[in-house]
Amino acid sequence: MHIVLAMISCPDIYFSGDIHGQYSDLLRLFEYGGLPPQANYLFLGDYVDRGKQSLETICLLLAYKIKYPENFFLLRGNHECASINRIYGFYDECKRRFNVRLWKTFTECFNCLPVAALIDEKILCMHGGLSPDLHNLDQIRNLQRPTDVPDTGLLCDLLWSDPSKDVQGWGMNDRGVSYTFGADKVSEFLQKQDLDLICRAHQVVEDGYEFFADRQLVTIFSAPNYCGEFDNAGAMMSVDETLMCSFQILKPADKKPKINFGSSTATTKPGNSPAGIKVRVGLEYRILARKGNLGSSDRL
């Protein structure tokens, strides 16, 4: 039986957000964190589309999953769906470089990917976000696979919804799919489920990571200079055995001198800055590096 909600208990694990075919940046992530099985990884979806090397990206990730199934975990993103990647680049890349049959094979694979992960029963991970239909984690466990992504409902929301500072409760989503949800819904859900943190991807954010709802939710985006337009940083989050969360910043690759991953890191102390450490219910956040000036989160 396919595991829809992956139960993960690793002493140390790296979390990665959207990659979108930026294969060279994926290699930079591994250069920093280390290669499996020496390092454990959880990827939050959106491996294909937009970038130029979706095939290399998804093939490497799947190879690691096959080789090291207990150290390497892949969740489904909204772009791991035929109706989406048929439009945004993956279908065309498969057809141009190989054939349509290959794209169909990947579609069958994507339809089997898990949609959420639970880390040490405290950190809930998915690509998109919460759903008004989600009342307990057994609902995720009971989702049937293989399946396409429906236009509405729990599975759709887990891959498509977004947090919004402008909303209380549930709101309309500018994407035209799913919902937005306010900080109140994050707090309510975490309290009812006895969780500490929601970890998701799905949105471009300036520094590669961005907190929401008093640091009860974090967005991670791992494709720096997304589409060659945003000048955003990428980020990975690492969690150790004490559930301390740290963020490593991947700056956009410079055309002249190479910028090393994690260079000029600076560790902050509790209370030193608005974006510094906050300790809450066993979770401590350590910011290792920062970068500026994209602005608010953007839509994917």
CORCORLIN-V36426 format. One record per backbone hydrogen bond with DSSP energy under -0.5 kcal/mol. NH is the residue of the N-H (numbers start at 1). CO is the residue of the C=O. E is the energy in kcal/mol with one decimal. If there is no record, write none. Layout:
<<NH/CO/E> <NH/CO/E>>
This chain:
<<4/2/-0.7> <6/4/-0.7> <6/116/-2.7> <8/6/-0.7> <8/118/-2.5> <13/239/-2.0> <14/40/-2.7> <15/237/-3.8> <16/42/-2.4> <17/235/-0.6> <18/220/-0.6> <19/46/-2.3> <20/46/-2.3> <21/47/-2.2> <22/19/-1.4> <23/21/-1.7> <25/22/-0.6> <26/22/-1.7> <27/23/-2.2> <28/24/-1.4> <29/25/-1.8> <30/26/-1.9> <31/27/-2.2> <32/28/-1.7> <33/29/-2.8> <34/30/-2.5> <38/35/-1.3> <39/35/-0.7> <41/71/-2.3> <42/14/-2.9> <43/73/-2.7> <44/16/-2.6> <50/88/-2.3> <51/20/-1.0> <51/49/-2.7> <53/21/-1.9> <57/53/-1.9> <58/54/-2.8> <59/55/-2.3> <60/56/-2.2> <61/57/-2.1> <62/58/-2.5> <63/59/-2.2> <64/60/-2.2> <65/61/-2.0> <66/62/-2.4> <67/63/-2.5> <68/64/-3.0> <71/68/-1.6> <72/68/-1.2> <73/41/-2.2> <75/43/-2.2> <76/114/-2.2> <78/159/-0.5> <80/77/-1.5> <81/79/-1.3> <84/81/-1.1> <85/81/-2.7> <86/82/-1.4> <87/84/-1.7> <88/84/-1.9> <91/85/-2.4> <93/89/-2.3> <94/90/-2.6> <95/91/-2.7> <96/92/-2.6> <97/93/-2.4> <98/94/-2.6> <102/99/-0.7> <103/99/-1.0> <104/100/-2.2> <105/101/-1.9> <106/102/-2.3> <107/103/-2.2> <108/104/-1.9> <109/105/-1.7> <110/106/-3.1> <111/107/-2.0> <112/109/-1.8> <113/110/-1.2> <114/74/-0.6> <115/4/-1.3> <116/4/-1.5> <117/125/-2.1> <118/6/-3.2> <119/117/-0.5> <119/123/-2.9> <120/8/-2.4> <120/118/-0.7> <122/119/-2.7> <123/119/-1.9> <124/122/-0.6> <124/197/-2.4> <125/117/-3.1> <125/123/-0.5> <126/199/-1.8> <127/115/-0.5> <128/158/-2.9> <129/157/-0.8> <134/131/-1.6> <135/133/-0.7> <139/136/-1.3> <140/137/-0.6> <141/137/-1.9> <142/138/-1.8> <143/140/-1.5> <146/111/-0.6> <147/111/-1.8> <150/148/-0.6> <157/153/-2.4> <158/154/-2.4> <159/155/-1.0> <159/156/-0.6> <160/156/-1.3> <161/157/-2.3> <162/179/-1.7> <164/181/-2.3> <167/164/-1.0> <171/180/-2.5> <173/178/-0.8> <176/173/-2.1> <180/171/-2.1> <181/162/-1.8> <182/169/-2.2> <185/182/-0.7> <186/182/-1.2> <187/183/-2.4> <188/184/-2.3> <189/185/-2.2> <190/186/-2.6> <191/187/-2.2> <192/188/-2.1> <193/189/-2.2> <194/190/-0.7> <194/191/-0.6> <195/190/-2.3> <196/122/-2.9> <197/122/-1.7> <198/216/-1.9> <199/124/-2.8> <200/198/-0.5> <200/218/-2.6> <201/127/-2.0> <204/298/-1.0> <206/295/-0.6> <207/209/-0.5> <208/205/-1.3> <210/219/-1.7> <212/217/-2.0> <216/212/-1.3> <216/213/-0.8> <217/212/-1.8> <218/198/-2.5> <219/210/-2.7> <220/200/-2.6> <221/208/-3.1> <222/18/-0.8> <224/222/-0.7> <225/232/-2.8> <226/223/-0.5> <228/225/-2.7> <229/226/-2.1> <230/226/-1.2> <233/206/-2.4> <234/250/-3.2> <235/221/-1.4> <236/248/-2.1> <237/15/-1.9> <238/246/-3.0> <239/13/-2.4> <240/244/-1.6> <243/240/-2.2> <245/243/-0.6> <245/284/-3.3> <246/238/-2.7> <247/286/-1.7> <248/236/-2.7> <250/234/-3.3> <251/249/-0.7> <260/258/-0.6> <262/249/-1.4> <263/260/-1.6> <265/262/-0.6> <266/288/-3.9> <268/287/-0.9> <271/277/-0.9> <272/269/-2.2> <276/273/-1.9> <280/278/-0.5> <280/283/-2.5> <283/280/-2.5> <284/243/-0.8> <284/282/-0.5> <285/278/-0.6> <286/245/-2.6> <286/284/-0.5> <287/285/-0.5> <288/247/-1.4> <288/286/-0.6> <298/204/-2.5>>
